């Protein structure tokens, strides 16, 4: 089972739409990010997601069994990510999502799987101008009749 450690604010600030929302209302942007993670997690039900936010603010939550949110309060999200890695029994199933060079370097030392925030956004953000390729998609909700390039690349990297 893979466990994703997500640097939430880093991810939010790498996406123009989420960043605009964050400037107006951090809780709204954070909940939008959590919704994207929720949709992604439904595709991979065996994966766990730990979304780590810097500081603390009210109004952020998404009830989902695969997603846990942590607020760093006086620490940084980077510190909590490093602690999670260091305290893990096995790091081979940990996936770190951040564009912070210090976090990425630390994660490499422990042989974690890495995605920059920009790379992870490609997995979780819907591609709006792509039509659905199968007319049977609505009739067969259990399994799609195709695998997107994004999903195929993800699986190739996930199961090396």
N, C-alpha and C positions, 0 to 999 in steps of 0.2 A: 504494500500500500504506500503510495507516494504521499508525502506531506509537504505542502507548499507553505513557505514562509514569505509573506508578501509585505513589502515596505509600502504601506498605503499612501502616504503623502508623496513619496517619490513617484509612485505610479500615477497619482492624480495630477501632479505637475508635469508629467510627460505627455498628457493628453489635453489638447486645446479646449475641448468642450468641458471636461471635468475641471480644468483649471479656472475657467470663467465662472463655473458654478461655485467653486471653492472661494473665490474672491467675494462673491455675493453672500454665500452661506456655506460654511464648511460642512455642516451636518448634511445638507442636501447633496453636495458633491460626494461625501463619504458614503451616503446611502446609495447613490447612483453607482459608485464603484462596487459596493457590496452586491447590488443587483446584477451587475455584469459577472461578478464572481459566482453568484448563485446560479445563473443560467449556464455558465461554463461547468460548474460542479455537477449539474444535472446530467451532463454528457458523460461524466466520469465519476459515477457514484462511489467507487471505492477510494477515491482520493479525499484527503483532508486538507482544509485550507485554514491557515492561521493568518489573519489580516491584522497587522500591527500598525497602530496610529501613533504619531508623536503627540505628546501632551494629553489633554482630555477636553472633551466638550460633550454637551448633552444632545440627545436626539439621534444617536447613531445605533442602529441595530437591525439585524435581519435574522429572523428565526429560521435556521436551517441546520439540520443535524451535521452537515459536513463542514460548516463554517463557524469558526470561533474568532471573535474580535478581542484585541487587547489594546488598551491605552497605556502608553509608556509613562504617563504622568511626568515625573521630574527627570526620568531617564530619556534616552533617545530610542527610537525604534531600532536603530542600528545596534545598540547595546543589547536589546532584547533578542534580536535575530541571532547575534553572536552567542548569547547565553543558551538559546534554544539549540543551536548547532553543537556547542560544547557539551551540553548535558544530554544529548541524544545518545542512545545506545548504539545506533547504527546511522551513519550519515549517507549511506548509499541510496536511500529512498527520500532524502530531503531535497527539495527543489527550492532554491532561493530566487526571489524576484525582486531585483533592485538594480538601479543604475549607479549606485554609490560605489566608487572604486574600492574603498576600504572594505565594505561588506563583501563585494565580489572576491577580493583577494583573500579575505578570511575564509570564505566559503570554498575557494579552490584548495586551500591548505587541508581542509577536511574532506575533500573530494565530493562535495555536493554538486548536484546538477544545478546549472545556472541559466537564468534568462534575464536579460536586461528588461527594464520596464517597457521599453519600446517594443521588444520582441513579444513580451507577454500580452501587450495591448493588441497585437495582431491576432492572438488566439481568442481573446475575450470580447473584442468589439465586433458587432455585426457589420458585415459588408453590405452597405445599403443598395448599391447599384447592381448587385448580382441577382439575376432572376433564379427562382427555384428551377432546377433542371428536370425534375420528374413530376409529371402530372399525377402520379400515384402517391405522391408524398402525403397528401392529406388523407388518403384512404388507408395508408399503412403507416400509422404513427409509431409502431414499434421499432422499425428499422428503416432508415433512408435507403434509397436505391443507388446511392452514390456516396463517395467519400470525398470531401473537399481536399484540395491541395494543402490547406492549412492543417486540417486534421491528420492527413497522411504524414506531413512533415513532423508534426507533434509526436505521433506514434513512433516514427522512425527514430527520433531522438530519445524518446522515453524508454524504448525497449532495446537499446544498443547492447 
